[in-house]
Amino acid sequence: MRNDYTQNDENRVDSGNLSHVGFVVTLFDKDNNVISALQAYPMRVTQLDLSFFALESSQTASFELYYATGNRNIDHYDILVAYVSNVPPP
């Protein structure tokens, strides 16, 4: 992931270049049924049930997520970026 925001972007509420990104990951089986799983690592989950991390402007980062589930039939997943702001999610 890369942060392309700068202090000149409209959605900035201060002069900083730090962006917090909140996302939701959903796991599915081959029949497109949602698989129940708990995020095991990293545990940075907010009140909005978003996992998040922060990046400075132009910074890139790779990340790995680990989930705890008894289901071994994971076929695919969706990652939804649900929050981008210079203020951390609640």
Secondary structure by P-SEA (a helix, b strand, c coil): cccccccccccccccccbbbbbbbbbbbcccccbbbbcccccccccccccccccccccccccbbbbbbccccccccbbbbbccccccccc
